[in-house]
Amino acid sequence: MNSIDLIILNLNEVRRRSIKLWTSIPEDKLHWKPDEDAMSCIEMIRHVLESEHYYHLAIKNRGSLSVFNSPFEDRPFTSVRAEIEFAEPYRNQFIDTIKSFSEEDLESIKIDRSDSGYIRDLGDMLLRIAYHESVHTGQLLDYLRTAGVPRVRIWD
């Protein structure tokens, strides 16, 4: 297994566990949030999916986008399944882009996000994308604990 395969495996494992958690959130808790300044559960799910699309475009652009016209914007929140299904073609395109890279590309391609404070190798950036989703998975687990909702076991 090469580095590209491992990165895709990691992204898929993170997403599998996220979906396991997301689909376990009771419908009456999807709009719950710990305070007025926080994202709700469903907003956080969309944030993860939309961010992955942004990161994909940033990788193709080799840096931050000056304009991001999000296909997720202005869509009404309906259900977790609807969010996942809407994002699926974007996810597939992202995975296909990763498959198009070589092992050498992981170190030689630089992603310039100096507007956010960093420039990273492609391999580093891809791992950061998975980490971003993982952080929000942990955050949602905390939301559910705070809301008194039983949490699904994601560590299978």
N, C-alpha and C positions, 0 to 999 in steps of 0.2 A: 504494500500500500504506500503510495507516495504522499507528499505533503498536500497536494490538491485534494486527493481522496479523503485525507484526514480532516481537512478544513470543512469539506462538504458533510462528512460524517458528524462532525461537531455541530454544524449549523442544523442538521436534520434532527439530531438528538435534542438539542436545545428546543427546537420548534415542537417536537413530539411531546416533550414535557410541558411546554407552555400550553399547547392545545389541551392536554389532559387537565391542566388547571383551569384554563379559560372555560372549557365546556362544563366544568363542575360548579361554576358560580351560579347560585340560584337566580332565576330571572328577576326576582324582586330585590336583588342586591346589585344588579348590573350598574345602577346609577348611584350606588352608595360611594361616599368618599369620606375620609376621616375629618376633613375640614373644608371650608369654603375655597381655600386656595389650591387644593389638591385636585388631581384628575380623578374622575370616577373610574370604577373598574372597566367599564366599556370604553371610556376615553383612553385609558392606559393601553388596552388591547389595540385600539386603533393607532395609538402613538407608536407602538412597537412595529406594527405592520407598515405604517406610513414611513417611519424612519428607515426601515430596511429598503424601501423603494428609493428614498432619498439617497441613502448610502450607495445603492447600486448605481444610480445616475452619477453620483460624485466620483465613484471609481471609474466609470466610463469617461468622465470628464477630466480625470486625474486631479481632481480638487473640488472644493466647494462650488456650489452653483450660485451664480449671481441672481437667477430667477428660478423658483421652483413652483411650477404649476401642478399642484397635487391632485391626482384623480380621486383622492379620499376626501378632499375638502367639500364641504356643503352636502355631503351624503348624510341622510338621516340615520341615526343609530337604530337598528332594528333588533338584531340578535348576534350572538357570537358566531354562529354558523354563517350568517350572511357576511360578516366581516372577513372570516377565513376564506370563504368562497370568492369574494370580491378580490382579495389579495393574491389568490392562488396563481393567476397568470403572471403577475409581477414577480412572485417568488420563483416561478419556473424560469423566467427570463434571467433573474439574478443567478440562479444555480447554473444555467447554461453559460452565462458570462464567466463564472468562475472556472467552469470546465474548459473554457477556451484559453486559459492562461497556462503557461509552462512553469515548471519549477523555478527556472531562472527569473521569471517575471515577478515572483513573490518577493524577491529582494531588489530587483532592478527598477521596478515601477514605483514611483513615489506618488503619494496622494497628498496634495497640498491643501491642508485645511488651516493655514496659518491664521485665518480670520477667527478660528476657534482655538488657536494656540498650539497647533502641531502640524508637522509634516511627517508622514509615516510610510514605511514600506508597505506594499500591497498586502503581504502576508500578515503583518501586524494589524492593518486596517480590517481585514476579514475576521481576524480573531476578536477585535474590538466590537464588531457588529454583533457577533454571538454573545459577547459579554454584556452588551447593552440590553439585549433581550433577557439574559439571565438575571440581571439586576432587577428588571421590572417584574420578572416572575417571583423573585423573592419579595419584592414590594407588595405584590398582590397577595401573596401568602400572608403577609403581615396585615394587610387590609382585612382579609377574611377572619384572621384571629381576632382583630380588634372589633369586628362586627359580630363576633360570636358565631361565626359560620364554621362548621366542620370542614377541615381541609383534606383534599384528596392526597393520597401518597404519591408524590411524583418520583420518588427514588425507588424504582422497581428494578 
